[in-house]
Amino acid sequence: MRVRPKKDFKMMGASDTLDRTRAYKATKATNQPDWEAKGLIFVDNFLLSNDDYDVVDEESEPTPTMQFCWWA
C-alpha cells in the first residue's frame, strides 16, 4: 500500500523525515494492539494512525524475487 502523510513528520534525534507532498510505501502494523481499528501502519521508522495519512494506492507493489543458481 502507498500512502501520503497529511503533514510533515520529523523524528527527534534522527534525520528521518516524511514529506506530505510525497507518497511512501506502508506496511500494516500488525504487531500493534488494535492496529485494524486505529488504522496503524509503519512508514519507514514512523508509526502512523489513520488520522495521519491518506491512502494513494491500496494494492501493494509486487516485490521482485531473487533467484539463485547453485552450480555443483
N, CA, C and O atoms as a GROMACS GRO file, in nm:
protein
  288
    1MET      N    1   0.085  -0.117   0.000
    1MET     CA    2   0.000   0.000   0.000
    1MET      C    3   0.089   0.123   0.000
    1MET      O    4   0.195   0.124   0.064
    2ARG      N    5   0.047   0.226  -0.072
    2ARG     CA    6   0.120   0.353  -0.074
    2ARG      C    7   0.032   0.459  -0.010
    2ARG      O    8  -0.087   0.468  -0.037
    3VAL      N    9   0.095   0.542   0.075
    3VAL     CA   10   0.022   0.645   0.148
    3VAL      C   11   0.093   0.778   0.136
    3VAL      O   12   0.212   0.785   0.105
    4ARG      N   13   0.017   0.885   0.160
    4ARG     CA   14   0.073   1.020   0.164
    4ARG      C   15   0.040   1.079   0.301
    4ARG      O   16  -0.077   1.086   0.338
    5PRO      N   17   0.142   1.121   0.378
    5PRO     CA   18   0.116   1.181   0.509
    5PRO      C   19   0.036   1.311   0.495
    5PRO      O   20   0.054   1.385   0.397
    6LYS      N   21  -0.050   1.339   0.591
    6LYS     CA   22  -0.129   1.463   0.588
    6LYS      C   23  -0.048   1.584   0.633
    6LYS      O   24  -0.087   1.698   0.607
    7LYS      N   25   0.064   1.558   0.702
    7LYS     CA   26   0.152   1.667   0.745
    7LYS      C   27   0.296   1.616   0.742
    7LYS      O   28   0.318   1.495   0.728
    8ASP      N   29   0.392   1.704   0.754
    8ASP     CA   30   0.532   1.666   0.758
    8ASP      C   31   0.566   1.605   0.894
    8ASP      O   32   0.516   1.650   0.997
    9PHE      N   33   0.650   1.503   0.893
    9PHE     CA   34   0.695   1.439   1.016
    9PHE      C   35   0.846   1.441   1.020
    9PHE      O   36   0.911   1.423   0.917
   10LYS      N   37   0.903   1.463   1.139
   10LYS     CA   38   1.047   1.457   1.160
   10LYS      C   39   1.071   1.385   1.291
   10LYS      O   40   1.009   1.417   1.392
   11MET      N   41   1.161   1.288   1.288
   11MET     CA   42   1.192   1.213   1.408
   11MET      C   43   1.299   1.288   1.488
   11MET      O   44   1.405   1.323   1.436
   12MET      N   45   1.268   1.313   1.615
   12MET     CA   46   1.363   1.385   1.701
   12MET      C   47   1.488   1.301   1.722
   12MET      O   48   1.479   1.181   1.747
   13GLY      N   49   1.602   1.365   1.712
   13GLY     CA   50   1.728   1.298   1.736
   13GLY      C   51   1.776   1.214   1.617
   13GLY      O   52   1.875   1.142   1.628
   14ALA      N   53   1.707   1.224   1.506
   14ALA     CA   54   1.746   1.149   1.386
   14ALA      C   55   1.717   1.235   1.263
   14ALA      O   56   1.651   1.339   1.273
   15SER      N   57   1.766   1.192   1.151
   15SER     CA   58   1.743   1.270   1.028
   15SER      C   59   1.625   1.217   0.948
   15SER      O   60   1.602   1.261   0.835
   16ASP      N   61   1.548   1.122   1.003
   16ASP     CA   62   1.434   1.065   0.933
   16ASP      C   63   1.321   1.166   0.923
   16ASP      O   64   1.286   1.231   1.021
   17THR      N   65   1.265   1.180   0.802
   17THR     CA   66   1.154   1.271   0.779
   17THR      C   67   1.053   1.209   0.684
   17THR      O   68   1.087   1.120   0.605
   18LEU      N   69   0.930   1.256   0.692
   18LEU     CA   70   0.827   1.225   0.595
   18LEU      C   71   0.774   1.358   0.542
   18LEU      O   72   0.740   1.447   0.620
   19ASP      N   73   0.768   1.370   0.412
   19ASP     CA   74   0.723   1.492   0.345
   19ASP      C   75   0.579   1.472   0.298
   19ASP      O   76   0.549   1.372   0.234
   20ARG      N   77   0.491   1.564   0.330
   20ARG     CA   78   0.350   1.549   0.296
   20ARG      C   79   0.322   1.554   0.147
   20ARG      O   80   0.212   1.520   0.104
   21THR      N   81   0.419   1.597   0.066
   21THR     CA   82   0.399   1.604  -0.079
   21THR      C   83   0.440   1.475  -0.150
   21THR      O   84   0.420   1.463  -0.271
   22ARG      N   85   0.496   1.379  -0.078
   22ARG     CA   86   0.542   1.254  -0.138
   22ARG      C   87   0.457   1.137  -0.091
   22ARG      O   88   0.395   1.143   0.015
   23ALA      N   89   0.456   1.031  -0.170
   23ALA     CA   90   0.388   0.907  -0.132
   23ALA      C   91   0.494   0.806  -0.089
   23ALA      O   92   0.604   0.802  -0.145
   24TYR      N   93   0.461   0.725   0.010
   24TYR     CA   94   0.555   0.628   0.067
   24TYR      C   95   0.490   0.489   0.072
   24TYR      O   96   0.368   0.477   0.082
   25LYS      N   97   0.574   0.388   0.065
   25LYS     CA   98   0.526   0.252   0.081
   25LYS      C   99   0.501   0.227   0.229
   25LYS      O  100   0.585   0.260   0.313
   26ALA      N  101   0.387   0.169   0.262
   26ALA     CA  102   0.348   0.147   0.401
   26ALA      C  103   0.326  -0.002   0.426
   26ALA      O  104   0.294  -0.079   0.336
   27THR      N  105   0.345  -0.040   0.552
   27THR     CA  106   0.322  -0.177   0.598
   27THR      C  107   0.224  -0.172   0.713
   27THR      O  108   0.237  -0.090   0.804
   28LYS      N  109   0.126  -0.260   0.710
   28LYS     CA  110   0.028  -0.265   0.820
   28LYS      C  111   0.099  -0.304   0.949
   28LYS      O  112   0.183  -0.394   0.950
   29ALA      N  113   0.066  -0.236   1.058
   29ALA     CA  114   0.133  -0.255   1.187
   29ALA      C  115   0.063  -0.366   1.265
   29ALA      O  116   0.002  -0.341   1.369
   30THR      N  117   0.072  -0.487   1.215
   30THR     CA  118   0.000  -0.600   1.275
   30THR      C  119   0.053  -0.638   1.414
   30THR      O  120  -0.013  -0.712   1.486
   31ASN      N  121   0.170  -0.588   1.450
   31ASN     CA  122   0.225  -0.619   1.583
   31ASN      C  123   0.180  -0.520   1.690
   31ASN      O  124   0.223  -0.530   1.805
   32GLN      N  125   0.094  -0.425   1.655
   32GLN     CA  126   0.045  -0.325   1.750
   32GLN      C  127  -0.098  -0.360   1.793
   32GLN      O  128  -0.176  -0.409   1.713
   33PRO      N  129  -0.131  -0.334   1.921
   33PRO     CA  130  -0.268  -0.360   1.966
   33PRO      C  131  -0.369  -0.272   1.891
   33PRO      O  132  -0.342  -0.154   1.865
   34ASP      N  133  -0.483  -0.328   1.858
   34ASP     CA  134  -0.591  -0.258   1.789
   34ASP      C  135  -0.546  -0.191   1.658
   34ASP      O  136  -0.595  -0.084   1.624
   35TRP      N  137  -0.453  -0.253   1.587
   35TRP     CA  138  -0.398  -0.192   1.466
   35TRP      C  139  -0.505  -0.173   1.358
   35TRP      O  140  -0.501  -0.074   1.284
   36GLU      N  141  -0.600  -0.267   1.348
   36GLU     CA  142  -0.704  -0.254   1.246
   36GLU      C  143  -0.801  -0.140   1.279
   36GLU      O  144  -0.836  -0.061   1.192
   37ALA      N  145  -0.846  -0.133   1.403
   37ALA     CA  146  -0.941  -0.030   1.445
   37ALA      C  147  -0.881   0.110   1.434
   37ALA      O  148  -0.951   0.206   1.398
   38LYS      N  149  -0.753   0.122   1.464
   38LYS     CA  150  -0.686   0.253   1.461
   38LYS      C  151  -0.623   0.283   1.326
   38LYS      O  152  -0.578   0.395   1.303
   39GLY      N  153  -0.619   0.184   1.237
   39GLY     CA  154  -0.557   0.204   1.106
   39GLY      C  155  -0.408   0.227   1.114
   39GLY      O  156  -0.354   0.308   1.039
   40LEU      N  157  -0.340   0.156   1.203
   40LEU     CA  158  -0.197   0.178   1.224
   40LEU      C  159  -0.113   0.116   1.112
   40LEU      O  160  -0.137   0.003   1.069
   41ILE      N  161  -0.016   0.194   1.067
   41ILE     CA  162   0.078   0.148   0.964
   41ILE      C  163   0.218   0.196   1.000
   41ILE      O  164   0.236   0.291   1.076
   42PHE      N  165   0.317   0.128   0.942
   42PHE     CA  166   0.455   0.172   0.950
   42PHE      C  167   0.495   0.230   0.816
   42PHE      O  168   0.472   0.169   0.711
   43VAL      N  169   0.554   0.349   0.819
   43VAL     CA  170   0.615   0.412   0.702
   43VAL      C  171   0.757   0.444   0.744
   43VAL      O  172   0.780   0.531   0.828
   44ASP      N  173   0.853   0.373   0.684
   44ASP     CA  174   0.992   0.382   0.727
   44ASP      C  175   0.997   0.353   0.878
   44ASP      O  176   0.956   0.245   0.920
   45ASN      N  177   1.046   0.446   0.958
   45ASN     CA  178   1.054   0.424   1.103
   45ASN      C  179   0.941   0.492   1.179
   45ASN      O  180   0.949   0.505   1.301
   46PHE      N  181   0.839   0.535   1.111
   46PHE     CA  182   0.728   0.607   1.172
   46PHE      C  183   0.605   0.517   1.185
   46PHE      O  184   0.574   0.438   1.095
   47LEU      N  185   0.536   0.528   1.298
   47LEU     CA  186   0.410   0.459   1.320
   47LEU      C  187   0.300   0.564   1.307
   47LEU      O  188   0.293   0.658   1.386
   48LEU      N  189   0.213   0.547   1.206
   48LEU     CA  190   0.108   0.644   1.180
   48LEU      C  191  -0.030   0.583   1.202
   48LEU      O  192  -0.050   0.464   1.176
   49SER      N  193  -0.124   0.664   1.249
   49SER     CA  194  -0.263   0.620   1.263
   49SER      C  195  -0.343   0.671   1.143
   49SER      O  196  -0.292   0.751   1.064
   50ASN      N  197  -0.466   0.625   1.130
   50ASN     CA  198  -0.545   0.661   1.012
   50ASN      C  199  -0.575   0.810   1.002
   50ASN      O  200  -0.616   0.856   0.895
   51ASP      N  201  -0.556   0.887   1.108
   51ASP     CA  202  -0.573   1.032   1.103
   51ASP      C  203  -0.451   1.102   1.043
   51ASP      O  204  -0.457   1.220   1.010
   52ASP      N  205  -0.339   1.028   1.028
   52ASP     CA  206  -0.213   1.088   0.985
   52ASP      C  207  -0.183   1.071   0.837
   52ASP      O  208  -0.085   1.129   0.789
   53TYR      N  209  -0.262   0.993   0.762
   53TYR     CA  210  -0.227   0.964   0.623
   53TYR      C  211  -0.352   0.946   0.537
   53TYR      O  212  -0.462   0.921   0.586
   54ASP      N  213  -0.330   0.959   0.406
   54ASP     CA  214  -0.430   0.927   0.304
   54ASP      C  215  -0.374   0.814   0.218
   54ASP      O  216  -0.256   0.814   0.184
   55VAL      N  217  -0.459   0.718   0.184
   55VAL     CA  218  -0.415   0.606   0.101
   55VAL      C  219  -0.412   0.653  -0.044
   55VAL      O  220  -0.510   0.708  -0.095
   56VAL      N  221  -0.299   0.630  -0.110
   56VAL     CA  222  -0.282   0.667  -0.250
   56VAL      C  223  -0.312   0.547  -0.339
   56VAL      O  224  -0.381   0.560  -0.440
   57ASP      N  225  -0.260   0.430  -0.302
   57ASP     CA  226  -0.276   0.309  -0.380
   57ASP      C  227  -0.294   0.192  -0.283
   57ASP      O  228  -0.205   0.164  -0.203
   58GLU      N  229  -0.408   0.126  -0.292
   58GLU     CA  230  -0.438   0.017  -0.199
   58GLU      C  231  -0.358  -0.109  -0.230
   58GLU      O  232  -0.323  -0.184  -0.139
   59GLU      N  233  -0.329  -0.132  -0.357
   59GLU     CA  234  -0.256  -0.253  -0.394
   59GLU      C  235  -0.110  -0.238  -0.355
   59GLU      O  236  -0.050  -0.132  -0.371
   60SER      N  237  -0.055  -0.346  -0.304
   60SER     CA  238   0.087  -0.342  -0.271
   60SER      C  239   0.167  -0.375  -0.396
   60SER      O  240   0.124  -0.453  -0.481
   61GLU      N  241   0.281  -0.315  -0.405
   61GLU     CA  242   0.366  -0.337  -0.520
   61GLU      C  243   0.427  -0.476  -0.513
   61GLU      O  244   0.471  -0.519  -0.406
   62PRO      N  245   0.431  -0.547  -0.624
   62PRO     CA  246   0.493  -0.679  -0.621
   62PRO      C  247   0.643  -0.666  -0.597
   62PRO      O  248   0.710  -0.582  -0.657
   63THR      N  249   0.693  -0.748  -0.510
   63THR     CA  250   0.835  -0.744  -0.482
   63THR      C  251   0.906  -0.845  -0.572
   63THR      O  252   0.861  -0.959  -0.585
   64PRO      N  253   1.014  -0.805  -0.633
   64PRO     CA  254   1.084  -0.899  -0.721
   64PRO      C  255   1.148  -1.011  -0.638
   64PRO      O  256   1.199  -0.988  -0.529
   65THR      N  257   1.142  -1.129  -0.691
   65THR     CA  258   1.205  -1.242  -0.623
   65THR      C  259   1.342  -1.264  -0.681
   65THR      O  260   1.362  -1.256  -0.802
   66MET      N  261   1.433  -1.291  -0.595
   66MET     CA  262   1.569  -1.316  -0.640
   66MET      C  263   1.587  -1.466  -0.659
   66MET      O  264   1.552  -1.545  -0.572
   67GLN      N  265   1.640  -1.502  -0.772
   67GLN     CA  266   1.664  -1.642  -0.800
   67GLN      C  267   1.814  -1.666  -0.799
   67GLN      O  268   1.890  -1.594  -0.863
   68PHE      N  269   1.853  -1.768  -0.728
   68PHE     CA  270   1.993  -1.804  -0.720
   68PHE      C  271   2.015  -1.938  -0.790
   68PHE      O  272   1.932  -2.028  -0.781
   69CYS      N  273   2.122  -1.948  -0.858
   69CYS     CA  274   2.155  -2.072  -0.928
   69CYS      C  275   2.284  -2.126  -0.868
   69CYS      O  276   2.389  -2.063  -0.877
   70TRP      N  277   2.275  -2.240  -0.808
   70TRP     CA  278   2.392  -2.301  -0.745
   70TRP      C  279   2.444  -2.411  -0.837
   70TRP      O  280   2.372  -2.507  -0.867
   71TRP      N  281   2.564  -2.397  -0.882
   71TRP     CA  282   2.625  -2.496  -0.969
   71TRP      C  283   2.720  -2.582  -0.889
   71TRP      O  284   2.802  -2.532  -0.812
   72ALA      N  285   2.708  -2.710  -0.908
   72ALA     CA  286   2.794  -2.805  -0.834
   72ALA      C  287   2.927  -2.823  -0.904
   72ALA      O  288   3.012  -2.898  -0.857
   0.00000   0.00000   0.00000
